[in-house]
């Protein structure tokens, strides 16, 4: 079995978490959510801090995740929910400038870019018990545009519209030759 590192990226409410969890289960891989567990106690403070502090927090998380993912890949495939592309897309909007990531970070073999119509995303987010300031539609629409720019021309990205039945999304991902595990 090939061990793959697949990153699921997309704005909040786009369906990436459920899809990533289901793919991880289907391929018997490890579901990994960023930021890493060790940083989660500091997440609230980072999210409430300055945009630059928040950017460096998530970038640090990506670096830690990279090391952890390299270790996991020795034995299992990794299906990652949010990774460095999320950090870049969200913070390029927050900081009103393009940001990048360190060159020595482990990059995914493939990226699943989850999308959905904005009214569906709004509905999904409105059903959450708590909604953060980063889950407001005007902001998320800007982040979605940044994702589109980041992924333009990248051949290892598959764009999945999660408004379709989840079984169809799973089938689309697993039938891609470069995604064969």
N, C-alpha and C positions, 0 to 999 in steps of 0.2 A: 504494500500500500504506500503510495506517495504521501508524504507529509506536506501539507500545504498551510500557508498562512493567508487567510482570507480576512480582509478588513471590511466591515459594514459601515458605511458612511451615509449621512443624510441628516436633514434637519429633524428637530424634535417633532414627534408625531408622524413621521414618515413611514413607520412600520419596521424599522431596522432591528429593534430588540427582539421581538417575537420571531421574526424571520431568522435572525442569527442564531437564536436558541434552538429553533427547529432544525436548521441546517447542521448545527453542531451535534445534535442528537442523531440525526439521520446518518452522518458520516462517522459517528463515534469519535468526534474530536472534542477538544476542550473549548468551552465557551469562556471567553475572557472579556471583561468589561473594564474600560479605562474610565477614570484613572485607577491605578493599582490600589489594592486594599490598604497598603501601608499609608497611602496619602489621603484616604477617604475622611479621616477625622479632621483634616485641615481644609476640606473642600468648601464648606460653608464660608469660612473666613476668606478664602480666595475668591469665591463668587461675589462676596460683598465688598471686596477690596477694589483697588484701582484696576482699570483694564490692563495695565502693564503687569501688575502683580498677578492678576488672574492668568495672563498669557504665560508668564514664567512658571506658574504652578502647573498648568496643563502641559507645557513643554517638558518640564521635569518629569511629569507623569508619563509622557510618551517615551522619554529616555529610559525610565525604570521599566516600563512595559516592554520595551524593546529587548532588554536583557532577560526579563522573565520569559518572554515569548521564545527567544532563542533556546532557552533551556527546555521548555515544553516541547518544542519542535524536534527534539532528539528522540521523542517517543510517540508523539501524537500530533495530529493536525490542530491548528489553532484558528478559531473563528472569533474574531475580535469585534466588539461593539464599541464604536467610536475609537479613533486613533489619531494619528498626526494630521490627517487631512481635515478632521473636524477642528482641531486646534487652529490650523491655518485659516480655514473658512470663517469660523466664528470670530477670531481675533483680528483678521483683516478688516472685518466690518466694524468691530468694536473700536479698534485703534485708528480706523479710517486711513489705513495704509496697508500695502501688501507686506505680509510677514512670511518667513520661510522657516525651515527646520534644519537641524544639524545633518550633515551629510553622512554621519556614521550610524544613523538609526536604522534598525532592521525594517526594510520596506516589505509590504505584503506581496505575495505572488499575484494575487488578484484582489480587486475591489468590487464590492457590490454597493452601488449607489442607489439608495432607496428614495423613491419619490412618490407623491400622490397629489391629487388635486388639492389646492389650498382649502376649499370648503371642508373636505374630508379631514385634513390635518387639523383645522380649527375645531371640528367636532371631536376628534380624538383627544386633543389637548383640553377641551372644556370638560371632558369626562374624568380628568385627573383630579385627585383630591387637593393637590397643591400645584399651583402654576407659577413658575418663576418669571422674573422680568425678561429672561432670555427666551421665553416661550411665547412672546407676543408676535403676532403675525407680521407687522411691518418689518421688524428686525429679522425674522425668519425668512421672509421673502428676499431680503438683501443677502443673507447667508446662502440661500439656494442659488442665487445668481453667482456668488463666489465659487460654490461647488462646481457649477456648470463651467466656469472659466478654468478651474483647476483641472478638471477631468477632460476638457476638450482635447481630442487627439490622442488620449491615452488608450492604448489597445488592450490593456489588461483590466479595464473597467466594464462592468455590465450594469446597465441602468435598468432597474426594476420598478415598475409602477405597482405599488402595493394596494391599489384600489381593486385589483383583480383578486379572485380567490387565492388564498395562501398556497394551496397545493399547486396552482399554476405557477406562482412565483418560484417555489421550490424546484419544480420541473425545469423551468427556464434556466435556473442557476446550474443545476446538476447536469444538464445536457450540454453545456458549454465544454468543449474539448479541453480547454485550459484549466477547467475546474475539476477535472476527473481526479478523484482521490485514490 
